[in-house]
Amino acid sequence: MIKLSSLVFTTLSLFYMNSGAKEIQILSAVKKDTPIANAEVIFQKTGETSVKMVSNEQGKVFYGGYRGIDASDTMMLIKKPGFSTLVAKCPCDGLTYALSPNMQNLDSLRVVLTWGHNPVDLDSHLSYPQNHIFFGSQVGSQANLDVDDTDSFGPETITIEKKQVGKKYIYAVHNYSENSNPTSSRLSSSGATVNVYIGQTLVRTYYTIPHHIGNIWVVFGIDENGIFHDINSYIGTSDNSEGVKNILTGMLSMSNFQTSNSFSRSDLSQAEILNKQGEQQYHRGNLESAMYLYQDAINISSSYGQAYSNLGLTYQKLGREAEALWANRKAIELANGSTKNTVQASSYYNIAKIYESRSQWQDALNNYRNALSKKEHPAYRQGIARMQAKLH
């Protein structure tokens, strides 16, 4: 498995077009059918010179002139100022990639679905109390469907402008092309990818798991405290989009999300290695390389708490506050053992400091109080006093 941040490359800048070549297209994640020109696309392969190209006015990049570039051991990066860097595994030929504009709100997030030629129509669904966002109801309370795609590839994009405190959310993909066939396995074999963006960063990537039956892929949930939970389950329905809504509403009503953490011991070992490499890069001052390594560790083993804790600190050092909130919240959930209260108190304190820096006094106060509930510390009491003074 290729890990982005463990690769060392010399970059070769190439501006190349060949009408008969392999190609990708880059579109906006939030404006339908809007190409992104002048995006930098880098193909990276271990031990070889990387290839850098630039998208044209149609958002296309032609790269067939470079033999072996579209292999399974190639990683592709797409960069443009003002957008989150997209990282994807190849083969990439014929696929569409969507760039997400950076978000400013601490509690915003964006979910971008892309897939291959078949099925023709996959739909994004987001359910939360009194709201269900999908193609038939595109605007909800502080969330909306930005882009609906009905003719292969995507993107389909849902943006939560501000996650509402104390509310649960659940996101799923529906194979609308086979909405009356609950025993189909084409969704799980579609090559669909779900990217989750927070702030200016792609924080999580979810891939379909082949050979699973069901025309609904329930990808993840977000609990009342803003913590992500991987679900990754496949369910069948023959009741169109209304059936999807009913299933997701039922899952929201449960006290806890039924999560899927099917990671092997070898997965955890690989995640531990990546985390250790991330720590080495962090101590050398290579914060972005460390960030990618910690993210790789989490994508392999999403319940590996130490990687979240390290990632939260790295995000803060990089000035990525919204991302740091996300990582610290997950670290709180995964904390265990003799250091559980210390880790949780420290994470709540980090969250409180971020909210305080944004003058969100009540949010900061709540988290200083949470920190104090886990462990006594003068800094927590001082934070509470500061926020109470701001609010009165």
Steps between C-alpha positions, in 0.01 A plus 500: 500500500639842401505758777515858378707657769762227510598568140798713401502634146666732258228690316510533124276777365326399181228669299377234266190435292420215270146463371536121495647476849356384826322780679333621815270796551497738796174670594379724779347308789243774559407632153347250261699419186751778569854404390802601705779636279865542600486240774835335568485122464789291630540128439731338757650154491755357742855515372414692184498861393155645557307658215339842535234623261240779486130476413380683189198731464268198491650375825661209318844346531633264232778273618509193275845591370660391827522122512407329825369814662145369549595200714361387835820606676464861383362777719351813346480844661290789369580846635372852445511805729172550682408131474572196716773277360348181362691174540386196300623153416535397137401355253340836415430487126157625399399611848375836622648666808340783694688777681343639817540872577643570845240557774525763774247392763644282778199268488455472123570187300456386143434149367591430136394179323663387174483169314562333164289452189261253664254524665386808312328670794617489861338735751628658822270503802553687828253453785482691827208599728212653299716501185583266214723640224496331158408584140131538591567734793821687431491765775472433872586671825860620453571228243440456129560285194738710290523271199275216380643280224290252300732385221795314655824608667363776725567704696206506736569744780333574832624786718414544866546873553501462878449178690229550759600429859333199655372355171596175329565470126528199272622485139426233240526430127204355308526317167207678337562315174392183679266644760261205470771232522600454866717195422729675252873512574582760236526785749772323697687433174453851357834638616312778678706724725375731774733783600435702815643852520533719806655846483763480228575131536381165366473325838348162410450286192257208483505231231236245409566140600438269200261204499258637759128476427278805535406816311572725800849562638478657846840664528533687830317672783577805713384492861369779723857597596622532142691170504515298176407131504579270208198285413582353156195276476293393198121479513239419237171678435244494221324812625682771301635806682225486762638163605845651544356776717312252719808283548723794593238649732480167679877489541499854642245397762735237643702598807830425325615452143569140402859551394720274292862480611606192306873558520749217525803483722714564191297817431573625850867412467521693175320796660746493791793509258351797315428678827862451609621637167267795550650569842846499346395749233328715762813524714700594191261788440345343189144562615321440171680170445409401855138594434475273196658210688257532791211520252626186328509323836140599574374395158648154564381470861239762584489404869870566561477772764867602517499602134199726560667662798818562301301623203306748712822653630646514149190671361526763772866561420401543134227747593224264385260558785185335363698187421651504850150505651408189301813309602481599868137389520589158367794477741256564787281210390790257457686585821530203735703346777679681780554815291138529383403798718824683427467455124136603504562805719788612279293455184205694642743775600643512147147530359413776747810699404405481132148628567637773725735614222192541278306693769244219529476545874217258581657216302831570671335506844328166441830335410696654788232356729531162329876510555455578869249216537773259393792639697581783738733764353539875563498574126153350466361709785667811360343431161155465657545830683608680181203372303251583775637854505458525122141378517392745772 
